């Protein structure tokens, strides 16, 4: 049962992430995507840090500094890599490569480093979900495959996979709230120079402030807190595959809020995504938490 609840927490986190695209579309025209990403981390980190102080859970005794720094670097890298990728090679290709490569890369990290080979159900559901993601975006725009954009997108996928694997090691031993607050506060500090590179005047408008608060508090602070909480009983590879609910949510919000159109292939892609995610949630409920998450893995020493 714990595995199913954890899967649902990760699914809820992905749904909140899926609101990012729609929210960005409602942002002022002067807001640069990379500046929005940096602002998102800054607001999210500050929000989480305030919660830590209010709840009195600030305790850094024997804290794994190197592991936390690695998780923070992965998250800080993900933002500019992803936004740069979609700028260079387009939203469709950039999103599919970045989000679609993350589950595969996460599975290989677990396989190579932890000697935990992903099971058949995981491979099946992941391939089905990635295929659904590809079908969902394939007709969004004319394909423009740029090698540099592809490398950046793969870098974004690797960054998210790395963040997930490292964060799982942290939440197994320390407070989930403190882990997420520490990682995102450090990530925000790392990206803070970007706030001086781009025009940030859009923040002082009601529209800009509303966008930054939603992205920072809900789509970052709350979402990653739910994601980290779910990681305590779900393997990293499974968690990243479940996160493919993000483009699914984004597509549906685009249809019902922004008035976008999806053709038959895209709707079939949505069906494949739902099937892949459903298989993972079903397997997490029936396979047993300890066995499916591989809690006997060796500890990540950094």
N, C-alpha and C positions, 0 to 999 in steps of 0.2 A: 504493500500500500504506500509506503514511503516513496518508492521509486515513481509511482504514478503521480503522487502529489508534487514531487520534485519536477517531474516532466511538465506538469501543468504550470508550475511557477515559471519555468524557462519559456514555455509557450506564451504566457502572459507578458513576460519581458519582451519577447520577440514582437508581440502585437504592439506594445508601446513603442518599440524601435520603428515599427512600420509606419507610425504617424509622422516620422521625421520628414519624409519627402513632401507630404501634403503641407506640413507646417512651414517648410522652407519655401514652398510655392506661394505661401501667403505672406512671406517676409517682404520688407521694403526692397525695391529694385536695386538699391545701392549696396545691399548686403552681399558680400562675396561669400561663396560657399565655404572656403577655407576659414574665413573670419567667423562664420556661423559655427563651424566645427570647434574652433578654439574657444568661442564664447560658451558653447554648449558644455565643454569640459570645465571651464572656469565656474559657471553657475552650479553645475552638478557637484563639483568638488567642494565648493563652499557650502552648499546645502547639506551634503553628507557630513562634513566636518562639524557644522553647527549641531546636527542631530547627535553626533558623538559627544559633544560637550554638554548638551542638555541632558542626555541620558546618563552621563557620568561614566561612560565606557572607555574613556581615554586612558589606555594603559599600554605602554610600549616596552615593558620589561622583557628582555630576551627576544626582542622583535627581530625577525629575519630581514635585515636591511637589504641585502643583495637580492633576495628573491622578490621583495617588494619593488625594488628599483627595476628589475627585469620586467615585471608585470606592467609597471608604469610606462616604461619605454615602449613596450608592445602597444599599449593603448594610445600613447602619444603619437606613434608612428602611423597607426591605422588611419587617423583622421586625414592628414594631408595626403597620404598615399591613395586612399580611396577617392577623395575629391579630385585629386590631380588625374587619376586614372579615368574617371568618368568625363572629365573636361577634355582629355586628349583623344580618347577612343570612343567616347559616347556613353550615354547612360546605360543602354542595353548591354553592350559588350562588357563595359567596365563592371557593372553590377553582377552579371552572370559569372564572370571570371573571379571577381573578388569574393562574393558570397558563396558561389558554387565550389571554389577551390578550398575554402576553409574547412569543411568537414573532412575532405580527403586528406588534407595536410595534417589535421588534428589526429586522424586515424593513424597515419604513418608515424607521427611523433610518438604516440602511445605504443605503436608496434615496435619501433626501433629502440626507443629509450627505455620504456617500461617492460618490453618483451610481452606486451599484451596484444595479441592479434585480434582485430575486430571480428565479430561473428558474422555468420551468413545473413541473419536478419538485418544487421546494421548495414552491410554492403547493399542488400536489396533495397532497403528503405532510403538509403542515401542516394543511390543511383536514380531511383524513382523520383525523389525530391529534386535532385539537380536537373533531371530531364524536364520536370515540370517547371522549374525556374527558367530553363532555357526556352521552353515553349511559351512561357508567359511574356518574355521580353523580346522574342525573336522578331516580332513584327511591329515593335514599338517605333523603330526608326530604321533608316537604311544602314546596313552594316558597314562600319568603317573600322577595320582591324589595324591598329597602330602598334608596332612592336614595343615601343616605349610604354605606351598605355597598358599593354598586356602585362609587362614586367611590373609596373606599378600596381596593377590590380592583383597580381599574384603576391606581391609584397604585402598588400593590404590583407589578403586572405591568410598569409602566413602570420602576420602580426596578430590578427584576431584569434587564430588557432593557438599561437604561443601564449597570448593573454589567458585564454581559457584553461590551458594545461597548467600554467604556473599558478593561476588563481585557485584552481582546485586543490593544489597542495597547501595553499594558505588557509582556505576556509575549513580544511579538515582539522586544523590545529588552533585556529584563532577565531575571534568574533567576526562573523560575516560583515556586520556593519563597520567595524573598525578596519577590516581588510579593504573593503570597497572605498571607504573614506580616504584611507591612506594612499591607495593606488591612484584615485582620481584627483586628489589634491596635488600629488606629485606630477601627474600627467598635465594638469592645468598649468603648473609652474613651468614645465618644460615647453609648453606651447605659448606661454604668455608673450614672448617677443613678437608673435604674429599679430597680436592686438595693436602693435605700434606700426605695423607694416601696411595694414589695410585701413580704409576709411570706416570708422566705427560710429559715425554720427547717427546712423540709423537706430542705434540703441536708445536714443533719448526720445524717440517717438513712442506713442502708445502701442502701435502695431509692432514695432521692433522689440519693445520691452516684453510684450505678451509672447512673442515668438521665442525669445531667449529664455523666458521663465518656463515655458512649456517644454522646450528642448532640454533645458538644464535639469529641471526638477523631475518631470515625469519620464521623458524619453531617455534620460541619462541616470539621474540619481536613483529614482524608484526602480527603473527597469534593470539596471545593473545590480541593484541590491537583490531583486527577485532572482536574477540570473545566478548570482553567487550563492544565494540560499539553495537554489535547486542543484547546484554543483555538488553539494554535500552528499547526495545519494544517486547521482547520475554521472556516468563517465564523460570525460571531456569530448570524445568523439560524438557521443549521442547528443550532448548538449548543443554542439555546434550544428548538427543536422537539424535539431528541433528549431534552431534559430532561423532556419529557412522560412519560417512562418512570417518573417519580416517582409520579404518582397510580396508575399501573398496578401498581407494586410495592406501594404502600400498600393498594390494594384486595385484592391477592392475600394479603398478610400478614394483613389483616383477616379473610379467609375461613379461612385455615389455622391462624392463631394465636389470633385473638380470637373465632372462631366466628361471624363475620358471614355474612349470606346475600346472594347476588347472583342477580338474576333473569335471564331470557333476554336482555333488552335490555342489561343490564350486561355480560354475557358477550360479546355482539355488539360492544359498545363496546371491550372488551379486544382483540377480533380486529382492529378498525379501528386501534386504537393500534399494535398489533404490525405491521400492514401499513404504516402511515405511517412508523414508525421504520425498518422494513426497507428501504423505498424509499430513505430518506436514506442509510443505510449502504451500500446498493448503488451509489447515485449517487456517493458520496464515493470509492468504489473505482475507478469507471470514468471519472470526469470529469477526473481530473488535479488534483493539489493546488493548483498555482499558479493555474490557471484558475478552479477552483471556489471558492477562498477569497478571491480578489481581492486578492493581495498587492501589487498596483500601486496600491492606493488611496492617497489623500493622507493624510499623517500627521495625527493628531489633535493640534492645538496648543491647549494650555490654559494 
